[in-house]
C-alpha cells in the first residue's frame, strides 16, 4: 500500500510540473509575440531613408558627401 501512495504523490508532482511548464511556455510565447509586434509597429523602425541626391567625393575627409547645389 505505501508503494501506491508514493506512486500517486509522484504522479501528482509530475502532473503539476507539466502544468507549470506549459503555463510558463505560454507566457514566454505571449511575451515574445508582444515584443515582435511592438518592434514591427514602432515608428522609429518605419522611417524612410533620406534622399541625399547626387554624391560627390570629398578628398579631404575621404568620404562621399551630397553635392552642393549651385544657383543658376
PyMOL Python script that loads the backbone (N, CA, C, O; Angstrom):
from pymol import cmd

cmd.read_pdbstr("""\
ATOM      1  N   UNK A   1       0.805  -1.201   0.000  1.00  0.00           N
ATOM      2  CA  UNK A   1       0.000   0.000   0.000  1.00  0.00           C
ATOM      3  C   UNK A   1       0.855   1.274   0.000  1.00  0.00           C
ATOM      4  O   UNK A   1       0.483   2.237  -0.671  1.00  0.00           O
ATOM      5  N   UNK A   2       1.985   1.323   0.724  1.00  0.00           N
ATOM      6  CA  UNK A   2       2.806   2.538   0.695  1.00  0.00           C
ATOM      7  C   UNK A   2       3.332   2.835  -0.712  1.00  0.00           C
ATOM      8  O   UNK A   2       3.544   3.995  -1.067  1.00  0.00           O
ATOM      9  N   UNK A   3       3.542   1.773  -1.520  1.00  0.00           N
ATOM     10  CA  UNK A   3       4.011   1.997  -2.881  1.00  0.00           C
ATOM     11  C   UNK A   3       2.947   2.734  -3.706  1.00  0.00           C
ATOM     12  O   UNK A   3       3.275   3.577  -4.541  1.00  0.00           O
ATOM     13  N   UNK A   4       1.714   2.417  -3.473  1.00  0.00           N
ATOM     14  CA  UNK A   4       0.622   3.064  -4.188  1.00  0.00           C
ATOM     15  C   UNK A   4       0.534   4.546  -3.818  1.00  0.00           C
ATOM     16  O   UNK A   4       0.322   5.390  -4.688  1.00  0.00           O
ATOM     17  N   UNK A   5       0.693   4.859  -2.551  1.00  0.00           N
ATOM     18  CA  UNK A   5       0.652   6.248  -2.090  1.00  0.00           C
ATOM     19  C   UNK A   5       1.826   7.021  -2.702  1.00  0.00           C
ATOM     20  O   UNK A   5       1.658   8.157  -3.145  1.00  0.00           O
ATOM     21  N   UNK A   6       3.000   6.411  -2.725  1.00  0.00           N
ATOM     22  CA  UNK A   6       4.176   7.063  -3.301  1.00  0.00           C
ATOM     23  C   UNK A   6       3.969   7.297  -4.800  1.00  0.00           C
ATOM     24  O   UNK A   6       4.326   8.356  -5.316  1.00  0.00           O
ATOM     25  N   UNK A   7       3.398   6.323  -5.493  1.00  0.00           N
ATOM     26  CA  UNK A   7       3.151   6.457  -6.927  1.00  0.00           C
ATOM     27  C   UNK A   7       2.151   7.581  -7.201  1.00  0.00           C
ATOM     28  O   UNK A   7       2.317   8.336  -8.160  1.00  0.00           O
ATOM     29  N   UNK A   8       1.122   7.697  -6.374  1.00  0.00           N
ATOM     30  CA  UNK A   8       0.128   8.758  -6.538  1.00  0.00           C
ATOM     31  C   UNK A   8       0.768  10.124  -6.283  1.00  0.00           C
ATOM     32  O   UNK A   8       0.500  11.073  -7.020  1.00  0.00           O
ATOM     33  N   UNK A   9       1.600  10.237  -5.260  1.00  0.00           N
ATOM     34  CA  UNK A   9       2.271  11.505  -4.963  1.00  0.00           C
ATOM     35  C   UNK A   9       3.244  11.894  -6.084  1.00  0.00           C
ATOM     36  O   UNK A   9       3.312  13.059  -6.475  1.00  0.00           O
ATOM     37  N   UNK A  10       3.987  10.923  -6.590  1.00  0.00           N
ATOM     38  CA  UNK A  10       4.906  11.200  -7.691  1.00  0.00           C
ATOM     39  C   UNK A  10       4.129  11.614  -8.935  1.00  0.00           C
ATOM     40  O   UNK A  10       4.516  12.556  -9.626  1.00  0.00           O
ATOM     41  N   UNK A  11       3.048  10.921  -9.218  1.00  0.00           N
ATOM     42  CA  UNK A  11       2.210  11.258 -10.369  1.00  0.00           C
ATOM     43  C   UNK A  11       1.630  12.656 -10.248  1.00  0.00           C
ATOM     44  O   UNK A  11       1.590  13.396 -11.231  1.00  0.00           O
ATOM     45  N   UNK A  12       1.183  13.027  -9.061  1.00  0.00           N
ATOM     46  CA  UNK A  12       0.635  14.364  -8.845  1.00  0.00           C
ATOM     47  C   UNK A  12       1.729  15.424  -9.031  1.00  0.00           C
ATOM     48  O   UNK A  12       1.480  16.492  -9.589  1.00  0.00           O
ATOM     49  N   UNK A  13       2.924  15.119  -8.562  1.00  0.00           N
ATOM     50  CA  UNK A  13       4.035  16.053  -8.724  1.00  0.00           C
ATOM     51  C   UNK A  13       4.415  16.242 -10.192  1.00  0.00           C
ATOM     52  O   UNK A  13       4.679  17.359 -10.637  1.00  0.00           O
ATOM     53  N   UNK A  14       4.437  15.135 -10.935  1.00  0.00           N
ATOM     54  CA  UNK A  14       4.754  15.214 -12.360  1.00  0.00           C
ATOM     55  C   UNK A  14       3.670  16.004 -13.090  1.00  0.00           C
ATOM     56  O   UNK A  14       3.983  16.840 -13.938  1.00  0.00           O
ATOM     57  N   UNK A  15       2.405  15.749 -12.773  1.00  0.00           N
ATOM     58  CA  UNK A  15       1.304  16.460 -13.425  1.00  0.00           C
ATOM     59  C   UNK A  15       1.376  17.956 -13.129  1.00  0.00           C
ATOM     60  O   UNK A  15       1.166  18.777 -14.022  1.00  0.00           O
ATOM     61  N   UNK A  16       1.673  18.311 -11.880  1.00  0.00           N
ATOM     62  CA  UNK A  16       1.793  19.726 -11.520  1.00  0.00           C
ATOM     63  C   UNK A  16       2.980  20.362 -12.248  1.00  0.00           C
ATOM     64  O   UNK A  16       2.893  21.512 -12.679  1.00  0.00           O
ATOM     65  N   UNK A  17       4.073  19.634 -12.386  1.00  0.00           N
ATOM     66  CA  UNK A  17       5.245  20.144 -13.089  1.00  0.00           C
ATOM     67  C   UNK A  17       4.966  20.388 -14.567  1.00  0.00           C
ATOM     68  O   UNK A  17       5.376  21.406 -15.124  1.00  0.00           O
ATOM     69  N   UNK A  18       4.270  19.453 -15.191  1.00  0.00           N
ATOM     70  CA  UNK A  18       3.930  19.607 -16.606  1.00  0.00           C
ATOM     71  C   UNK A  18       2.992  20.795 -16.797  1.00  0.00           C
ATOM     72  O   UNK A  18       3.136  21.553 -17.756  1.00  0.00           O
ATOM     73  N   UNK A  19       2.048  20.956 -15.902  1.00  0.00           N
ATOM     74  CA  UNK A  19       1.114  22.078 -15.987  1.00  0.00           C
ATOM     75  C   UNK A  19       1.845  23.411 -15.829  1.00  0.00           C
ATOM     76  O   UNK A  19       1.549  24.372 -16.539  1.00  0.00           O
ATOM     77  N   UNK A  20       2.804  23.468 -14.894  1.00  0.00           N
ATOM     78  CA  UNK A  20       3.575  24.686 -14.665  1.00  0.00           C
ATOM     79  C   UNK A  20       4.427  25.020 -15.882  1.00  0.00           C
ATOM     80  O   UNK A  20       4.492  26.178 -16.295  1.00  0.00           O
ATOM     81  N   UNK A  21       5.084  24.010 -16.461  1.00  0.00           N
ATOM     82  CA  UNK A  21       5.926  24.230 -17.634  1.00  0.00           C
ATOM     83  C   UNK A  21       5.075  24.717 -18.814  1.00  0.00           C
ATOM     84  O   UNK A  21       5.488  25.621 -19.541  1.00  0.00           O
ATOM     85  N   UNK A  22       3.905  24.130 -19.004  1.00  0.00           N
ATOM     86  CA  UNK A  22       3.026  24.566 -20.102  1.00  0.00           C
ATOM     87  C   UNK A  22       2.598  26.010 -19.910  1.00  0.00           C
ATOM     88  O   UNK A  22       2.549  26.772 -20.876  1.00  0.00           O
ATOM     89  N   UNK A  23       2.287  26.401 -18.678  1.00  0.00           N
ATOM     90  CA  UNK A  23       1.880  27.777 -18.394  1.00  0.00           C
ATOM     91  C   UNK A  23       3.044  28.744 -18.657  1.00  0.00           C
ATOM     92  O   UNK A  23       2.830  29.821 -19.214  1.00  0.00           O
ATOM     93  N   UNK A  24       4.263  28.375 -18.266  1.00  0.00           N
ATOM     94  CA  UNK A  24       5.434  29.219 -18.495  1.00  0.00           C
ATOM     95  C   UNK A  24       5.747  29.345 -19.990  1.00  0.00           C
ATOM     96  O   UNK A  24       6.119  30.422 -20.454  1.00  0.00           O
ATOM     97  N   UNK A  25       5.601  28.265 -20.736  1.00  0.00           N
ATOM     98  CA  UNK A  25       5.843  28.305 -22.180  1.00  0.00           C
ATOM     99  C   UNK A  25       4.831  29.228 -22.860  1.00  0.00           C
ATOM    100  O   UNK A  25       5.186  29.977 -23.770  1.00  0.00           O
ATOM    101  N   UNK A  26       3.578  29.177 -22.422  1.00  0.00           N
ATOM    102  CA  UNK A  26       2.546  30.044 -22.985  1.00  0.00           C
ATOM    103  C   UNK A  26       2.852  31.506 -22.664  1.00  0.00           C
ATOM    104  O   UNK A  26       2.699  32.374 -23.523  1.00  0.00           O
ATOM    105  N   UNK A  27       3.279  31.780 -21.442  1.00  0.00           N
ATOM    106  CA  UNK A  27       3.615  33.141 -21.036  1.00  0.00           C
ATOM    107  C   UNK A  27       4.814  33.667 -21.829  1.00  0.00           C
ATOM    108  O   UNK A  27       4.810  34.814 -22.275  1.00  0.00           O
ATOM    109  N   UNK A  28       5.831  32.834 -22.001  1.00  0.00           N
ATOM    110  CA  UNK A  28       7.016  33.260 -22.748  1.00  0.00           C
ATOM    111  C   UNK A  28       6.674  33.511 -24.218  1.00  0.00           C
ATOM    112  O   UNK A  28       7.174  34.465 -24.813  1.00  0.00           O
ATOM    113  N   UNK A  29       5.837  32.673 -24.801  1.00  0.00           N
ATOM    114  CA  UNK A  29       5.442  32.856 -26.196  1.00  0.00           C
ATOM    115  C   UNK A  29       4.648  34.147 -26.361  1.00  0.00           C
ATOM    116  O   UNK A  29       4.829  34.862 -27.347  1.00  0.00           O
ATOM    117  N   UNK A  30       3.785  34.449 -25.420  1.00  0.00           N
ATOM    118  CA  UNK A  30       2.995  35.687 -25.488  1.00  0.00           C
ATOM    119  C   UNK A  30       3.907  36.911 -25.360  1.00  0.00           C
ATOM    120  O   UNK A  30       3.719  37.897 -26.073  1.00  0.00           O
ATOM    121  N   UNK A  31       4.881  36.857 -24.469  1.00  0.00           N
ATOM    122  CA  UNK A  31       5.813  37.976 -24.321  1.00  0.00           C
ATOM    123  C   UNK A  31       6.629  38.174 -25.589  1.00  0.00           C
ATOM    124  O   UNK A  31       6.868  39.310 -25.999  1.00  0.00           O
ATOM    125  N   UNK A  32       7.060  37.081 -26.218  1.00  0.00           N
ATOM    126  CA  UNK A  32       7.816  37.182 -27.461  1.00  0.00           C
ATOM    127  C   UNK A  32       6.939  37.753 -28.573  1.00  0.00           C
ATOM    128  O   UNK A  32       7.404  38.557 -29.381  1.00  0.00           O
ATOM    129  N   UNK A  33       5.685  37.345 -28.615  1.00  0.00           N
ATOM    130  CA  UNK A  33       4.757  37.849 -29.629  1.00  0.00           C
ATOM    131  C   UNK A  33       4.536  39.350 -29.435  1.00  0.00           C
ATOM    132  O   UNK A  33       4.532  40.105 -30.407  1.00  0.00           O
ATOM    133  N   UNK A  34       4.355  39.784 -28.192  1.00  0.00           N
ATOM    134  CA  UNK A  34       4.157  41.207 -27.920  1.00  0.00           C
ATOM    135  C   UNK A  34       5.397  42.021 -28.290  1.00  0.00           C
ATOM    136  O   UNK A  34       5.283  43.112 -28.850  1.00  0.00           O
ATOM    137  N   UNK A  35       6.575  41.493 -27.978  1.00  0.00           N
ATOM    138  CA  UNK A  35       7.814  42.196 -28.314  1.00  0.00           C
ATOM    139  C   UNK A  35       7.969  42.307 -29.828  1.00  0.00           C
ATOM    140  O   UNK A  35       8.391  43.346 -30.336  1.00  0.00           O
ATOM    141  N   UNK A  36       7.635  41.253 -30.539  1.00  0.00           N
ATOM    142  CA  UNK A  36       7.719  41.287 -32.008  1.00  0.00           C
ATOM    143  C   UNK A  36       6.744  42.302 -32.573  1.00  0.00           C
ATOM    144  O   UNK A  36       7.102  43.073 -33.464  1.00  0.00           O
ATOM    145  N   UNK A  37       5.515  42.314 -32.068  1.00  0.00           N
ATOM    146  CA  UNK A  37       4.517  43.280 -32.544  1.00  0.00           C
ATOM    147  C   UNK A  37       4.962  44.712 -32.265  1.00  0.00           C
ATOM    148  O   UNK A  37       4.798  45.596 -33.106  1.00  0.00           O
ATOM    149  N   UNK A  38       5.524  44.933 -31.083  1.00  0.00           N
ATOM    150  CA  UNK A  38       5.971  46.278 -30.726  1.00  0.00           C
ATOM    151  C   UNK A  38       7.125  46.719 -31.623  1.00  0.00           C
ATOM    152  O   UNK A  38       7.197  47.886 -32.008  1.00  0.00           O
ATOM    153  N   UNK A  39       8.019  45.803 -31.956  1.00  0.00           N
ATOM    154  CA  UNK A  39       9.139  46.156 -32.824  1.00  0.00           C
ATOM    155  C   UNK A  39       8.672  46.460 -34.237  1.00  0.00           C
ATOM    156  O   UNK A  39       9.207  47.364 -34.880  1.00  0.00           O
ATOM    157  N   UNK A  40       7.692  45.728 -34.728  1.00  0.00           N
ATOM    158  CA  UNK A  40       7.239  45.961 -36.097  1.00  0.00           C
ATOM    159  C   UNK A  40       6.336  47.183 -36.196  1.00  0.00           C
ATOM    160  O   UNK A  40       6.224  47.773 -37.271  1.00  0.00           O
ATOM    161  N   UNK A  41       5.686  47.580 -35.099  1.00  0.00           N
ATOM    162  CA  UNK A  41       4.800  48.746 -35.115  1.00  0.00           C
ATOM    163  C   UNK A  41       5.519  50.032 -34.787  1.00  0.00           C
ATOM    164  O   UNK A  41       4.978  51.111 -35.034  1.00  0.00           O
ATOM    165  N   UNK A  42       6.718  49.960 -34.240  1.00  0.00           N
ATOM    166  CA  UNK A  42       7.419  51.149 -33.770  1.00  0.00           C
ATOM    167  C   UNK A  42       7.654  52.164 -34.868  1.00  0.00           C
ATOM    168  O   UNK A  42       8.135  51.800 -35.941  1.00  0.00           O
ATOM    169  N   UNK A  43       7.326  53.438 -34.634  1.00  0.00           N
ATOM    170  CA  UNK A  43       7.508  54.464 -35.667  1.00  0.00           C
ATOM    171  C   UNK A  43       8.982  54.669 -36.007  1.00  0.00           C
ATOM    172  O   UNK A  43       9.304  55.058 -37.129  1.00  0.00           O
ATOM    173  N   UNK A  44       9.884  54.414 -35.053  1.00  0.00           N
ATOM    174  CA  UNK A  44      11.297  54.618 -35.327  1.00  0.00           C
ATOM    175  C   UNK A  44      11.839  53.578 -36.307  1.00  0.00           C
ATOM    176  O   UNK A  44      12.896  53.784 -36.903  1.00  0.00           O
ATOM    177  N   UNK A  45      11.134  52.479 -36.476  1.00  0.00           N
ATOM    178  CA  UNK A  45      11.589  51.450 -37.397  1.00  0.00           C
ATOM    179  C   UNK A  45      11.019  51.639 -38.796  1.00  0.00           C
ATOM    180  O   UNK A  45      11.456  50.971 -39.733  1.00  0.00           O
ATOM    181  N   UNK A  46      10.053  52.532 -38.953  1.00  0.00           N
ATOM    182  CA  UNK A  46       9.418  52.729 -40.252  1.00  0.00           C
ATOM    183  C   UNK A  46       9.843  54.038 -40.902  1.00  0.00           C
ATOM    184  O   UNK A  46       9.071  54.635 -41.653  1.00  0.00           O
ATOM    185  N   UNK A  47      11.033  54.481 -40.630  1.00  0.00           N
ATOM    186  CA  UNK A  47      11.480  55.742 -41.214  1.00  0.00           C
ATOM    187  C   UNK A  47      11.899  55.519 -42.654  1.00  0.00           C
ATOM    188  O   UNK A  47      12.436  54.468 -43.004  1.00  0.00           O
ATOM    189  N   UNK A  48      11.650  56.507 -43.473  1.00  0.00           N
ATOM    190  CA  UNK A  48      12.014  56.450 -44.880  1.00  0.00           C
ATOM    191  C   UNK A  48      13.416  57.030 -44.998  1.00  0.00           C
ATOM    192  O   UNK A  48      13.694  58.087 -44.430  1.00  0.00           O
ATOM    193  N   UNK A  49      14.312  56.355 -45.731  1.00  0.00           N
ATOM    194  CA  UNK A  49      15.666  56.905 -45.869  1.00  0.00           C
ATOM    195  C   UNK A  49      15.635  58.267 -46.544  1.00  0.00           C
ATOM    196  O   UNK A  49      14.845  58.501 -47.458  1.00  0.00           O
ATOM    197  N   UNK A  50      16.479  59.136 -46.096  1.00  0.00           N
ATOM    198  CA  UNK A  50      16.544  60.487 -46.644  1.00  0.00           C
ATOM    199  C   UNK A  50      17.263  60.443 -47.988  1.00  0.00           C
ATOM    200  O   UNK A  50      18.321  59.827 -48.109  1.00  0.00           O
ATOM    201  N   UNK A  51      16.694  61.092 -48.992  1.00  0.00           N
ATOM    202  CA  UNK A  51      17.314  61.159 -50.307  1.00  0.00           C
ATOM    203  C   UNK A  51      18.366  62.259 -50.287  1.00  0.00           C
ATOM    204  O   UNK A  51      18.042  63.435 -50.122  1.00  0.00           O
ATOM    205  N   UNK A  52      19.618  61.875 -50.454  1.00  0.00           N
ATOM    206  CA  UNK A  52      20.704  62.837 -50.414  1.00  0.00           C
ATOM    207  C   UNK A  52      21.018  63.419 -51.781  1.00  0.00           C
ATOM    208  O   UNK A  52      21.837  64.332 -51.886  1.00  0.00           O
ATOM    209  N   UNK A  53      20.388  62.913 -52.825  1.00  0.00           N
ATOM    210  CA  UNK A  53      20.664  63.395 -54.171  1.00  0.00           C
ATOM    211  C   UNK A  53      21.986  62.845 -54.672  1.00  0.00           C
ATOM    212  O   UNK A  53      22.389  61.739 -54.311  1.00  0.00           O
ATOM    213  N   UNK A  54      22.657  63.625 -55.507  1.00  0.00           N
ATOM    214  CA  UNK A  54      23.934  63.207 -56.069  1.00  0.00           C
ATOM    215  C   UNK A  54      25.027  63.351 -55.021  1.00  0.00           C
ATOM    216  O   UNK A  54      25.078  64.346 -54.298  1.00  0.00           O
ATOM    217  N   UNK A  55      25.899  62.354 -54.944  1.00  0.00           N
ATOM    218  CA  UNK A  55      27.008  62.404 -54.002  1.00  0.00           C
ATOM    219  C   UNK A  55      28.290  62.708 -54.758  1.00  0.00           C
ATOM    220  O   UNK A  55      28.465  62.291 -55.903  1.00  0.00           O
ATOM    221  N   UNK A  56      29.192  63.445 -54.099  1.00  0.00           N
ATOM    222  CA  UNK A  56      30.498  63.710 -54.698  1.00  0.00           C
ATOM    223  C   UNK A  56      31.574  63.378 -53.666  1.00  0.00           C
ATOM    224  O   UNK A  56      31.345  63.488 -52.461  1.00  0.00           O
ATOM    225  N   UNK A  57      32.727  62.979 -54.140  1.00  0.00           N
ATOM    226  CA  UNK A  57      33.813  62.555 -53.269  1.00  0.00           C
ATOM    227  C   UNK A  57      34.475  63.761 -52.614  1.00  0.00           C
ATOM    228  O   UNK A  57      34.844  64.713 -53.301  1.00  0.00           O
ATOM    229  N   UNK A  58      34.628  63.729 -51.300  1.00  0.00           N
ATOM    230  CA  UNK A  58      35.341  64.761 -50.557  1.00  0.00           C
ATOM    231  C   UNK A  58      36.716  64.192 -50.241  1.00  0.00           C
ATOM    232  O   UNK A  58      36.859  63.358 -49.346  1.00  0.00           O
ATOM    233  N   UNK A  59      37.725  64.644 -50.976  1.00  0.00           N
ATOM    234  CA  UNK A  59      39.070  64.087 -50.837  1.00  0.00           C
ATOM    235  C   UNK A  59      39.672  64.402 -49.467  1.00  0.00           C
ATOM    236  O   UNK A  59      40.425  63.591 -48.927  1.00  0.00           O
ATOM    237  N   UNK A  60      39.355  65.562 -48.900  1.00  0.00           N
ATOM    238  CA  UNK A  60      39.919  65.940 -47.606  1.00  0.00           C
ATOM    239  C   UNK A  60      39.436  65.006 -46.503  1.00  0.00           C
ATOM    240  O   UNK A  60      40.223  64.547 -45.676  1.00  0.00           O
ATOM    241  N   UNK A  61      38.133  64.728 -46.498  1.00  0.00           N
ATOM    242  CA  UNK A  61      37.558  63.888 -45.453  1.00  0.00           C
ATOM    243  C   UNK A  61      37.621  62.413 -45.818  1.00  0.00           C
ATOM    244  O   UNK A  61      37.550  61.554 -44.939  1.00  0.00           O
ATOM    245  N   UNK A  62      37.753  62.110 -47.115  1.00  0.00           N
ATOM    246  CA  UNK A  62      37.798  60.716 -47.548  1.00  0.00           C
ATOM    247  C   UNK A  62      36.445  60.041 -47.536  1.00  0.00           C
ATOM    248  O   UNK A  62      36.357  58.828 -47.349  1.00  0.00           O
ATOM    249  N   UNK A  63      35.376  60.822 -47.737  1.00  0.00           N
ATOM    250  CA  UNK A  63      34.020  60.264 -47.747  1.00  0.00           C
ATOM    251  C   UNK A  63      33.217  60.921 -48.865  1.00  0.00           C
ATOM    252  O   UNK A  63      33.611  61.954 -49.406  1.00  0.00           O
ATOM    253  N   UNK A  64      32.095  60.311 -49.200  1.00  0.00           N
ATOM    254  CA  UNK A  64      31.162  60.915 -50.143  1.00  0.00           C
ATOM    255  C   UNK A  64      30.231  61.854 -49.384  1.00  0.00           C
ATOM    256  O   UNK A  64      29.774  61.538 -48.285  1.00  0.00           O
ATOM    257  N   UNK A  65      29.959  62.997 -49.976  1.00  0.00           N
ATOM    258  CA  UNK A  65      29.040  63.981 -49.391  1.00  0.00           C
ATOM    259  C   UNK A  65      28.024  64.385 -50.441  1.00  0.00           C
ATOM    260  O   UNK A  65      28.277  64.220 -51.635  1.00  0.00           O
ATOM    261  N   UNK A  66      26.867  64.918 -50.020  1.00  0.00           N
ATOM    262  CA  UNK A  66      25.891  65.407 -51.001  1.00  0.00           C
ATOM    263  C   UNK A  66      26.504  66.545 -51.816  1.00  0.00           C
ATOM    264  O   UNK A  66      27.226  67.388 -51.284  1.00  0.00           O
ATOM    265  N   UNK A  67      26.203  66.553 -53.113  1.00  0.00           N
ATOM    266  CA  UNK A  67      26.737  67.597 -53.997  1.00  0.00           C
ATOM    267  C   UNK A  67      26.112  68.939 -53.604  1.00  0.00           C
ATOM    268  O   UNK A  67      24.932  69.011 -53.260  1.00  0.00           O
ATOM    269  N   UNK A  68      26.912  69.981 -53.660  1.00  0.00           N
ATOM    270  CA  UNK A  68      26.414  71.319 -53.338  1.00  0.00           C
ATOM    271  C   UNK A  68      25.532  71.816 -54.456  1.00  0.00           C
ATOM    272  O   UNK A  68      25.847  71.648 -55.634  1.00  0.00           O
ATOM    273  N   UNK A  69      24.445  72.418 -54.092  1.00  0.00           N
ATOM    274  CA  UNK A  69      23.541  72.976 -55.100  1.00  0.00           C
ATOM    275  C   UNK A  69      24.101  74.314 -55.553  1.00  0.00           C
ATOM    276  O   UNK A  69      24.480  75.163 -54.746  1.00  0.00           O
ATOM    277  N   UNK A  70      24.140  74.470 -56.838  1.00  0.00           N
ATOM    278  CA  UNK A  70      24.642  75.721 -57.402  1.00  0.00           C
ATOM    279  C   UNK A  70      23.447  76.542 -57.901  1.00  0.00           C
ATOM    280  O   UNK A  70      22.559  76.021 -58.576  1.00  0.00           O
ATOM    281  N   UNK A  71      23.444  77.802 -57.566  1.00  0.00           N
ATOM    282  CA  UNK A  71      22.374  78.701 -58.041  1.00  0.00           C
ATOM    283  C   UNK A  71      22.640  79.042 -59.494  1.00  0.00           C
ATOM    284  O   UNK A  71      23.728  79.504 -59.838  1.00  0.00           O
ATOM    285  N   UNK A  72      21.666  78.821 -60.337  1.00  0.00           N
ATOM    286  CA  UNK A  72      21.861  79.090 -61.769  1.00  0.00           C
ATOM    287  C   UNK A  72      21.178  80.341 -62.212  1.00  0.00           C
ATOM    288  O   UNK A  72      21.250  80.701 -63.388  1.00  0.00           O
TER     289      UNK A  72
END
""", "prot")
cmd.dss("prot")
cmd.show_as("cartoon", "prot")
cmd.util.cbc("prot")
cmd.orient("prot")
